[in-house]
Amino acid sequence: MTYLPSADHDDLRSVVRELAEERIVPRAAEIDQRAEFPWDLKELLAGQDLLGTCFEERHGGTALDGVAQCIVVEEIARADATTSLIPIVQKLGSLPILLAGNDEQKDRYFPRLASGEWLIAFGLTEAAAGSDVSANRMRAKRDGDSYLLRGSKRFITHGSVANVLTVFALTDPDAGGRKGMSAFIVETDTPGFSSPRLEHKMGIRGSPTAELNFDDVRVPAANRLGDEGDGFKIAMATLDRSRLGIAAQAVGIAQGALDAAVAYAAERAQFGQRVVDFQGIQFMLADMASGTEAARQLTYAAAARVDANATDLPYWTSSAKLVAGDTAMRVTTDAVQVLGGYGYINEYPVERMMRDAKITQLYEGTQQIQRLVIARQVLQRAGVAKRASS
Ligand SMILES: Cc1cc2nc3c(=O)[nH]c(=O)nc-3n(C[C@H](O)[C@H](O)[C@H](O)COP(=O)(O)OP(=O)(O)OC[C@H]3O[C@@H](n4cnc5c(N)ncnc54)[C@H](O)[C@@H]3O)c2cc1C
């Protein structure tokens, strides 16, 4: 299973980096300050075919391999974490359809998602059901050839700007979240759907995080993904793969902070010498660089496992997200330290990067949940996993 980037991957990185430096870096501080979704950059990414990387060519996508998809996210996140969520969530929302959709559903939605004409969001979390997905309460009641969706979702990235959602709701409340939940494709112009509120956040401030309300939203039965009761399985299979995007985002944020720290330290002088020439600073830069590289290589190794549909892919993607998220938090915090007081003010980008990094330890499963996934696989491999009680 090879995962070392090829010359094609290097070329892709150069192209995306140039685009990001020219067009995204100059917008990043403003997006953060105004907390506005960057529609202009969504158009830019769509125009460059960077929102269709996970879709097949027959649907208008570019069908990039996993490492290439990570490189795209990484290079955008190096410039601006908010903007990197546009391709990340385009894939996150589409994964339930990629994994469990039929041809009719794929043919109907993927061309508009691959071109970036439409945005999609992934609606799983509820106010009382975060880490414990099985505690979901939203209902989907069968009514003839359709379902009526009633309930609400919380913390849904792009929920207020998406044209379509993949949403999880209970079709059999008595069976509970694990066995009684089903997945649906919901168009957001359906009567009864609303997005009443956005969160005020510490970081990724231009990315709208929405509360969603469903007041008897009528969804055709043809929009159900898989069978009734498949929802939990589809949600878990989605997150097992989508975590890779967050790992790549974290690597990109860390790289952006490292590069900003090196550039600043090479310019700033104290005690009659450049800050970058103090060995104490060089040791910090060395730790930041080696940690970022380790996270990057683990992320690519996980990407290869996802491409191969390896049975132990959750071990790899959770490990990548855990290591990369913690690395991004540490590296961005150290970048603020390297810049001294200037790191703490918004004249430089590292304070924004530090605020942005935090979310990579929280969403698509907190770091504690990644450890649960990894530990489960470790115990299984060792043959010492607890048996399910009958
Ligand atoms: C900005 C943002 C964007 C998001 N985007 C989306 C989205 O697009 N779609 C979506 O569906 N959701 C989204 N989420 C939801 C996100 O995935 C959840 O916030 C996350 O899974 C954690 O759930 P929670 O916030 O309810 O925390 P809780 O589950 O309440 O956790 C609280 C604390 O308890 C710990 N904990 C919980 N269970 C355990 C355990 N078994 N063992 C040890 N520790 C545990 C957690 O690690 C955490 O430290 C988003 C969240 C945010 C903040």
PDBQT file of the ligand as one rigid body, heavy atoms in Angstrom, charges set to zero:
ROOT
HETATM    1  C1  LIG A 401     -17.850  24.281  14.748  1.00  0.00    +0.000 C 
HETATM    2  C2  LIG A 401     -18.516  22.941  14.758  1.00  0.00    +0.000 A 
HETATM    3  C3  LIG A 401     -18.902  22.356  13.563  1.00  0.00    +0.000 A 
HETATM    4  C4  LIG A 401     -19.560  21.114  13.555  1.00  0.00    +0.000 A 
HETATM    5  N1  LIG A 401     -20.003  20.583  12.388  1.00  0.00    +0.000 NA
HETATM    6  C5  LIG A 401     -20.813  19.490  12.413  1.00  0.00    +0.000 A 
HETATM    7  C6  LIG A 401     -21.463  19.034  11.221  1.00  0.00    +0.000 A 
HETATM    8  O1  LIG A 401     -21.253  19.573  10.127  1.00  0.00    +0.000 OA
HETATM    9  N2  LIG A 401     -22.327  17.995  11.310  1.00  0.00    +0.000 N 
HETATM   10  C7  LIG A 401     -22.580  17.365  12.483  1.00  0.00    +0.000 A 
HETATM   11  O2  LIG A 401     -23.385  16.436  12.489  1.00  0.00    +0.000 OA
HETATM   12  N3  LIG A 401     -21.963  17.758  13.645  1.00  0.00    +0.000 NA
HETATM   13  C8  LIG A 401     -21.091  18.811  13.624  1.00  0.00    +0.000 A 
HETATM   14  N4  LIG A 401     -20.495  19.246  14.785  1.00  0.00    +0.000 N 
HETATM   15  C9  LIG A 401     -20.725  18.518  16.020  1.00  0.00    +0.000 C 
HETATM   16  C10 LIG A 401     -19.479  17.864  16.596  1.00  0.00    +0.000 C 
HETATM   17  O3  LIG A 401     -19.132  16.737  15.840  1.00  0.00    +0.000 OA
HETATM   18  C11 LIG A 401     -19.742  17.570  18.077  1.00  0.00    +0.000 C 
HETATM   19  O4  LIG A 401     -19.688  18.829  18.724  1.00  0.00    +0.000 OA
HETATM   20  C12 LIG A 401     -18.758  16.620  18.674  1.00  0.00    +0.000 C 
HETATM   21  O5  LIG A 401     -18.961  15.339  18.151  1.00  0.00    +0.000 OA
HETATM   22  C13 LIG A 401     -18.831  16.545  20.191  1.00  0.00    +0.000 C 
HETATM   23  O6  LIG A 401     -20.135  16.478  20.655  1.00  0.00    +0.000 OA
HETATM   24  P1  LIG A 401     -20.604  17.492  21.827  1.00  0.00    +0.000 P 
HETATM   25  O7  LIG A 401     -20.173  18.842  21.408  1.00  0.00    +0.000 OA
HETATM   26  O8  LIG A 401     -22.023  17.267  22.090  1.00  0.00    +0.000 OA
HETATM   27  O9  LIG A 401     -19.720  17.080  23.076  1.00  0.00    +0.000 OA
HETATM   28  P2  LIG A 401     -20.082  15.950  24.146  1.00  0.00    +0.000 P 
HETATM   29  O10 LIG A 401     -20.353  14.669  23.465  1.00  0.00    +0.000 OA
HETATM   30  O11 LIG A 401     -21.113  16.471  25.075  1.00  0.00    +0.000 OA
HETATM   31  O12 LIG A 401     -18.694  15.815  24.915  1.00  0.00    +0.000 OA
HETATM   32  C14 LIG A 401     -18.309  16.628  26.044  1.00  0.00    +0.000 C 
HETATM   33  C15 LIG A 401     -16.961  16.105  26.557  1.00  0.00    +0.000 C 
HETATM   34  O13 LIG A 401     -17.105  14.737  26.991  1.00  0.00    +0.000 OA
HETATM   35  C16 LIG A 401     -16.175  13.911  26.319  1.00  0.00    +0.000 C 
HETATM   36  N5  LIG A 401     -16.765  12.585  26.111  1.00  0.00    +0.000 N 
HETATM   37  C17 LIG A 401     -17.991  12.290  25.562  1.00  0.00    +0.000 A 
HETATM   38  N6  LIG A 401     -18.166  10.960  25.518  1.00  0.00    +0.000 NA
HETATM   39  C18 LIG A 401     -17.041  10.408  26.055  1.00  0.00    +0.000 A 
HETATM   40  C19 LIG A 401     -16.598   9.067  26.264  1.00  0.00    +0.000 A 
HETATM   41  N7  LIG A 401     -17.379   8.013  25.930  1.00  0.00    +0.000 N 
HETATM   42  N8  LIG A 401     -15.382   8.868  26.831  1.00  0.00    +0.000 NA
HETATM   43  C20 LIG A 401     -14.587   9.937  27.164  1.00  0.00    +0.000 A 
HETATM   44  N9  LIG A 401     -14.946  11.210  26.976  1.00  0.00    +0.000 NA
HETATM   45  C21 LIG A 401     -16.152  11.452  26.416  1.00  0.00    +0.000 A 
HETATM   46  C22 LIG A 401     -15.908  14.639  24.996  1.00  0.00    +0.000 C 
HETATM   47  O14 LIG A 401     -14.680  14.222  24.436  1.00  0.00    +0.000 OA
HETATM   48  C23 LIG A 401     -15.907  16.079  25.452  1.00  0.00    +0.000 C 
HETATM   49  O15 LIG A 401     -14.648  16.396  26.005  1.00  0.00    +0.000 OA
HETATM   50  C24 LIG A 401     -19.797  20.451  14.801  1.00  0.00    +0.000 A 
HETATM   51  C25 LIG A 401     -19.372  21.044  16.002  1.00  0.00    +0.000 A 
HETATM   52  C26 LIG A 401     -18.756  22.276  15.993  1.00  0.00    +0.000 A 
HETATM   53  C27 LIG A 401     -18.355  22.898  17.308  1.00  0.00    +0.000 C 
ENDROOT
TORSDOF 0
